[in-house]
Amino acid sequence: MENKYPQKPGLDFILKQAFFYWNKTLVFQLMFSIMYFGILMTVFFFCDAKYDILNGYMETAKYAKDGVQVYTEQLQKLLSTENFQSFSLWMVGTHIFLYPLNLGFFQIYRKMDLGEQANLGDLFVGYNGTNFFKYIGYYIFWYFIFAYSFQTIILGFVWVGITLFVAPMMFFMNKSIFESIALHFKAMKVFFIEILVCMVVAFIFKYVGFMAFFIGGLFTFPFWNAMIYSLYKVIFSEKN
């Protein structure tokens, strides 16, 4: 396959295309969010019942009146407990397990482009056969670098930016992680502003539904995938 960079489209085209994909798949957006948060919250409450983390936070919060230093010391004690470490592993593992759901949207958007009928089963394409292990392996690699880089905020944002197209390249082009990152750097030389603006718009819109009206977040939360696909489709061409 070859990658080429066509004549640069306007930002309005990329954004309109992303919102088009999102708007035409609202049912899938809702089903994604219900499954995602349903599984995540089930694991959360199961683990809380087992490790009593919420009560631990409530007890720690009582020290806030004693000043930031005292509160921070108590919080660090909570975070260092064996119960909290086990709780964290469960939650991280759940996030990793749920990641392949995102790949389903790439399948759905591609079917839309081809004029084919998408179905609910397409959301689970990331779990088919060896795909599951490939995408899980990638997300483990991505997540642990992100977890450390996010502590500086800026580096976390940069890491998201330089891995933006890894998943669609793995999905559509069968590229490796490092091949995808290398191609992304080449794309950024031409489309830096478009990629940056689209990332910011996608991040804001992804969570705006929760801030404006909580239920709306179930529709806006998966929007990030539509923006990634819209950018990917404009920047890269797949050619045998």
C-alpha positions in Angstrom: 0.0 0.0 0.0 1.0 3.6 -0.6 0.4 6.7 1.3 0.1 10.1 -0.4 -1.0 13.5 0.7 -3.7 15.0 -1.6 -4.3 18.7 -2.0 -5.1 20.1 1.4 -8.8 20.3 2.2 -10.2 23.0 4.4 -10.8 22.5 8.1 -14.5 23.0 7.5 -14.6 20.0 5.2 -12.9 17.7 7.7 -15.1 18.9 10.5 -18.3 18.6 8.5 -17.3 15.1 7.4 -16.7 14.0 11.0 -20.0 15.4 12.2 -21.7 13.7 9.2 -20.3 10.3 10.2 -21.3 10.9 13.9 -24.8 12.1 13.1 -25.5 9.2 10.8 -24.5 6.7 13.4 -26.2 8.0 16.6 -27.7 4.6 17.4 -24.3 3.0 17.3 -22.9 5.9 19.4 -25.5 5.2 22.0 -25.0 1.4 22.0 -21.3 1.9 22.3 -21.6 4.2 25.3 -24.2 1.9 27.0 -21.9 -1.1 26.7 -18.8 0.8 27.5 -20.0 2.5 30.6 -22.2 -0.4 31.6 -19.2 -2.7 31.8 -17.0 -0.1 33.3 -19.4 0.8 36.1 -20.2 -2.8 36.8 -16.5 -3.6 37.4 -16.1 -0.3 39.4 -18.9 -1.2 41.8 -17.8 -4.8 42.1 -14.3 -3.7 42.9 -15.5 -1.0 45.3 -17.6 -3.6 47.2 -14.4 -5.8 47.4 -11.8 -3.2 48.2 -13.9 -0.4 49.8 -12.2 2.4 47.9 -15.1 5.0 48.0 -15.2 4.9 51.8 -11.4 5.3 51.7 -11.7 8.4 49.7 -14.5 9.8 51.9 -12.4 9.2 55.0 -9.4 10.9 53.3 -11.5 13.9 52.3 -12.1 14.6 56.0 -8.5 15.7 56.2 -9.0 18.5 53.7 -10.0 20.9 56.5 -6.5 20.3 58.0 -4.7 21.8 55.0 -3.4 20.7 51.6 -0.2 19.1 53.0 -2.1 16.9 55.5 -4.7 16.0 52.9 -2.0 15.1 50.4 -0.2 12.9 52.9 -3.4 11.0 53.7 -4.3 10.6 50.0 -0.8 9.2 49.3 -1.3 6.7 52.0 -4.6 5.6 50.4 -3.0 5.3 47.0 -0.2 3.2 48.3 -2.5 0.6 49.9 -2.7 -2.9 48.5 -6.5 -2.5 48.1 -6.1 0.6 46.0 -3.4 -1.0 43.8 -5.7 -4.0 43.2 -8.6 -1.7 42.4 -6.5 0.2 40.0 -5.4 -2.9 38.2 -9.0 -4.0 37.7 -10.0 -0.6 36.3 -7.0 -0.4 34.0 -7.6 -3.9 32.8 -11.2 -3.0 32.0 -10.2 0.0 30.0 -7.8 -2.1 28.0 -10.4 -4.8 27.4 -12.9 -2.2 26.1 -10.6 -0.5 23.7 -11.3 -2.7 20.7 -14.9 -1.4 20.7 -13.5 1.8 19.2 -12.3 -0.1 16.1 -15.9 -1.0 15.3 -16.6 2.6 14.3 -13.9 2.4 11.6 -15.7 -0.6 10.1 -19.1 1.2 10.3 -17.7 4.4 8.7 -16.1 2.4 5.9 -19.3 0.6 5.2 -21.1 3.9 5.0 -18.5 5.0 2.3 -19.1 1.8 0.4 -22.9 2.1 0.6 -23.2 -1.0 2.7 -25.5 -1.6 5.6 -23.8 -1.5 9.0 -25.1 -3.6 11.9 -24.5 -3.9 15.6 -22.1 -6.7 15.1 -19.7 -4.4 13.4 -18.9 -2.7 16.7 -17.2 -6.0 17.8 -14.9 -6.4 14.8 -12.0 -5.5 17.0 -12.6 -8.6 19.0 -12.5 -11.0 16.0 -9.8 -13.6 16.0 -6.3 -12.4 16.4 -7.5 -8.8 16.0 -8.3 -8.8 19.7 -4.7 -9.5 20.8 -3.3 -7.1 18.2 -5.3 -4.1 19.4 -5.1 -5.0 23.1 -1.3 -5.3 22.7 -1.2 -1.9 21.1 -3.4 -0.2 23.7 -1.4 -1.6 26.6 1.7 -0.1 25.0 -0.1 3.2 24.4 -1.8 3.4 27.8 1.3 2.9 29.9 3.3 5.6 28.0 0.2 7.9 28.3 -0.1 7.2 32.0 3.4 8.6 32.6 3.4 11.3 30.0 0.0 12.7 31.2 1.5 13.8 34.4 3.0 16.7 32.5 -0.3 17.3 30.5 1.6 18.6 27.5 3.5 15.4 26.9 0.3 13.5 27.3 -1.3 15.6 24.6 1.7 15.2 22.4 1.6 11.4 22.8 -2.1 11.3 21.8 -1.2 13.5 18.8 1.6 11.3 17.5 -0.4 8.1 17.8 -3.7 9.5 16.4 -3.6 7.3 13.3 -2.0 4.2 14.6 -5.3 2.4 15.1 -6.8 3.1 11.7 -3.5 2.3 10.0 -3.4 -1.1 11.8 -7.0 -1.7 10.9 -7.0 -0.7 7.3 -3.4 -1.0 6.2 -2.1 -3.7 8.5 0.8 -1.4 9.5 2.8 -1.9 12.6 2.8 0.6 15.5 6.1 2.2 14.6 5.4 2.3 10.9 2.2 4.2 11.7 3.9 6.7 14.0 6.6 7.3 11.3 3.9 8.0 8.7 2.1 10.2 11.1 5.1 12.4 11.5 5.2 12.8 7.7 1.5 13.8 7.7 2.0 16.4 10.4 4.4 18.3 8.3 1.6 19.0 5.9 -1.5 18.8 8.1 -0.3 20.1 11.5 -2.9 22.8 11.9 -5.8 20.6 10.8 -4.7 17.8 13.1 -4.3 20.1 16.1 -7.6 21.9 15.6 -9.5 18.7 15.1 -8.0 17.1 18.2 -9.1 20.1 20.3 -12.6 20.1 18.7 -13.0 16.4 19.2 -11.9 16.5 22.8 -14.3 19.3 23.7 -17.3 17.8 21.9 -16.5 14.3 23.3 -17.3 15.6 26.8 -19.6 18.5 26.2 -22.6 16.2 26.3 -21.8 15.3 29.9 -21.4 18.9 30.9 -24.4 20.3 29.2 -26.8 17.4 29.8 -25.5 14.1 31.2 -27.4 11.7 28.9 -26.1 13.6 25.9 -22.7 12.4 26.8 -23.7 8.9 25.8 -24.0 10.2 22.2 -20.9 12.6 22.2 -18.5 10.3 24.0 -17.5 8.2 20.9 -17.3 11.2 18.6 -13.4 11.1 18.8 -13.5 8.1 16.5 -15.5 10.0 13.8 -12.9 12.8 13.9 -10.0 10.3 13.6 -11.6 8.6 10.6 -12.4 11.9 8.9 -8.8 13.0 9.2 -7.4 9.6 8.2 -9.6 9.5 5.2 -8.4 12.9 4.0 -4.7 12.5 4.7 -4.0 8.9 3.7 -5.0 6.9 0.7 -4.9 3.1 0.6 -3.7 1.7 -2.7 -2.8 -1.9 -3.5 
